[in-house]
Amino acid sequence: MARTKTPTRKGRILSIQIKKCLDTDPDLSYIGEYTNDSDPWNIIAVGEHAGTFVNDLPEDEQLPSHGRLYCYFCPYAGGEKPGTEDYQKYAMQDYECMTAYNNQSWYMMGIIAVAKITLPDSDVVQKITSGGLWGIESNSDDATIEEIQNEQMYELKNELETIGFGKRAIAQAIKNMEYVDE
């Protein structure tokens, strides 16, 4: 008696998404950091003199006292030498940028490509992702965001090809791709 071979089911790409996710723990050290160090070229961050260099505070004014908040902002200032005109210019830009971040005028995010798939002869849905890129400023220009999304999609395509999905299946799934903000 001849055996009949049971047809195997192929793996499938169920969906592909490009996700923009909130970066909840970003590294903002390229802007500066808050401190309780009253260095002359740090910026006062609290009270009526907020936004003033410690060095520019009138002699009769007292420095803010340490409470539960950091009192000063130490800007990166483009790596310029403290006290120079360029330092002061970039320091104020950094202070305004960090203040805007704290006021939620902008935020940091990550971008990642995600595919939901099933493998041959399986009904288990699995997620395959690109590596993802984090630390992206939300106010980045559209061309930058698009370039990052394309890089993440390229990474995901490589992962799907490595698993064994064909170029045609991947291209079809990309046609139906969704963009998601989380």
VMD Tcl script that draws the C-alpha trace (Angstrom):
set ca {
  {0.00 0.00 0.00}
  {1.41 3.38 -1.00}
  {1.71 6.08 1.60}
  {0.26 9.46 0.81}
  {2.22 12.43 1.95}
  {0.29 14.95 4.00}
  {0.84 18.43 2.57}
  {2.70 20.71 4.93}
  {1.49 24.20 5.66}
  {3.79 27.05 4.81}
  {4.86 29.70 7.25}
  {3.10 33.02 6.84}
  {3.80 36.66 7.51}
  {0.62 37.85 9.19}
  {1.52 41.52 9.55}
  {4.34 44.04 9.55}
  {4.37 47.24 11.59}
  {6.76 50.15 11.97}
  {6.38 51.31 15.55}
  {7.33 54.64 17.10}
  {7.65 54.04 20.84}
  {8.21 56.43 23.72}
  {11.80 56.22 25.01}
  {11.15 56.29 28.76}
  {14.81 56.32 29.83}
  {16.70 58.45 27.33}
  {20.32 59.58 27.63}
  {20.15 63.38 27.47}
  {23.76 63.95 28.52}
  {24.49 65.47 25.12}
  {22.34 68.41 26.27}
  {23.53 68.62 29.88}
  {22.53 67.50 33.33}
  {20.98 68.84 36.51}
  {23.22 69.17 39.54}
  {23.56 70.82 42.92}
  {26.99 72.17 41.97}
  {26.93 75.98 41.93}
  {29.81 76.24 39.44}
  {29.95 79.84 38.07}
  {29.08 78.69 34.54}
  {26.16 76.46 35.51}
  {22.68 77.86 35.02}
  {20.27 78.38 37.91}
  {17.35 76.02 37.33}
  {14.91 77.00 40.10}
  {13.42 80.13 41.59}
  {13.17 83.67 40.34}
  {16.64 83.59 38.76}
  {16.03 80.42 36.75}
  {17.80 80.69 33.41}
  {20.64 82.86 34.78}
  {24.29 81.82 34.94}
  {25.48 81.53 38.55}
  {28.26 83.95 37.53}
  {25.69 86.59 36.52}
  {23.73 86.52 39.77}
  {23.93 89.91 41.56}
  {26.27 89.84 44.57}
  {23.50 90.58 47.05}
  {21.37 87.63 45.84}
  {21.60 84.24 47.52}
  {22.06 81.05 45.59}
  {19.12 78.64 45.67}
  {19.27 76.21 48.58}
  {19.30 72.48 48.10}
  {15.83 71.04 48.39}
  {14.39 68.00 46.75}
  {15.17 69.43 43.31}
  {18.49 70.02 41.64}
  {19.15 73.75 41.71}
  {21.47 74.08 38.71}
  {21.85 72.94 35.14}
  {25.30 72.04 33.81}
  {25.05 72.40 30.02}
  {27.14 70.50 27.51}
  {27.34 73.71 25.44}
  {28.86 72.11 22.38}
  {32.00 71.27 24.34}
  {33.03 74.92 24.31}
  {35.26 76.41 27.02}
  {33.16 77.75 29.94}
  {32.86 81.51 29.98}
  {33.43 82.06 26.26}
  {30.80 83.76 24.13}
  {30.11 80.50 22.25}
  {29.78 78.60 25.53}
  {27.20 81.07 26.82}
  {25.24 80.92 23.56}
  {25.18 77.11 23.39}
  {24.62 76.76 27.13}
  {21.42 78.81 26.91}
  {20.28 76.75 23.91}
  {20.87 73.57 25.92}
  {19.02 74.98 28.93}
  {16.02 75.97 26.77}
  {16.07 72.57 25.06}
  {16.10 70.70 28.39}
  {13.37 72.96 29.78}
  {11.23 72.22 26.70}
  {11.85 68.48 27.22}
  {10.77 68.76 30.87}
  {7.65 70.68 29.78}
  {6.90 67.85 27.33}
  {7.24 70.06 24.25}
  {9.25 67.22 22.73}
  {10.26 63.70 23.75}
  {12.62 60.89 22.86}
  {11.43 57.84 20.98}
  {12.50 54.58 19.43}
  {11.62 53.14 16.05}
  {11.36 49.39 15.48}
  {9.99 47.13 12.73}
  {7.89 44.16 13.89}
  {6.54 41.18 11.94}
  {4.00 38.69 13.25}
  {4.58 35.31 11.64}
  {3.76 31.63 11.83}
  {6.35 29.02 10.94}
  {5.64 25.97 8.73}
  {3.24 23.47 10.34}
  {2.60 25.72 13.33}
  {-0.27 27.87 14.49}
  {1.87 29.66 17.07}
  {2.17 33.37 16.29}
  {5.67 34.73 16.86}
  {7.10 38.24 16.67}
  {10.29 38.96 14.76}
  {11.80 42.43 15.15}
  {14.54 44.63 13.82}
  {17.13 45.77 16.35}
  {15.32 49.07 16.86}
  {16.90 52.49 17.23}
  {16.31 54.58 20.36}
  {17.18 58.09 21.43}
  {15.47 59.78 18.47}
  {14.18 63.31 19.10}
  {10.45 63.54 18.40}
  {10.95 66.85 16.60}
  {13.37 65.33 14.07}
  {12.60 66.22 10.46}
  {10.48 63.87 8.33}
  {13.43 62.82 6.14}
  {15.37 61.63 9.21}
  {12.39 59.66 10.55}
  {11.78 58.09 7.13}
  {15.45 57.09 6.81}
  {15.39 55.39 10.23}
  {12.13 53.60 9.38}
  {13.68 52.34 6.14}
  {16.78 51.10 7.99}
  {14.61 49.20 10.46}
  {12.53 47.70 7.66}
  {15.73 46.58 5.89}
  {16.89 44.84 9.09}
  {13.50 43.11 9.45}
  {13.55 41.97 5.82}
  {16.96 40.37 6.42}
  {15.63 38.56 9.49}
  {12.60 37.26 7.57}
  {14.81 36.06 4.69}
  {17.11 34.29 7.17}
  {14.10 32.45 8.61}
  {13.20 31.32 5.10}
  {10.52 33.66 3.85}
  {10.73 34.49 0.14}
  {11.15 37.94 -1.32}
  {7.65 37.86 -2.83}
  {6.00 37.03 0.52}
  {7.99 39.77 2.24}
  {7.16 42.33 -0.46}
  {3.44 41.48 -0.19}
  {3.51 41.89 3.58}
  {5.31 45.24 3.25}
  {2.53 46.48 0.92}
  {0.10 46.02 3.82}
  {2.47 47.45 6.45}
  {1.06 49.62 9.23}
  {2.64 52.60 10.99}
  {1.87 52.63 14.71}
  {2.55 55.24 17.40}
  {2.74 53.70 20.87}
}
mol new
graphics top color blue
foreach p $ca { graphics top sphere $p radius 0.5 }
foreach p [lrange $ca 0 end-1] q [lrange $ca 1 end] { graphics top cylinder $p $q radius 0.2 }
display resetview
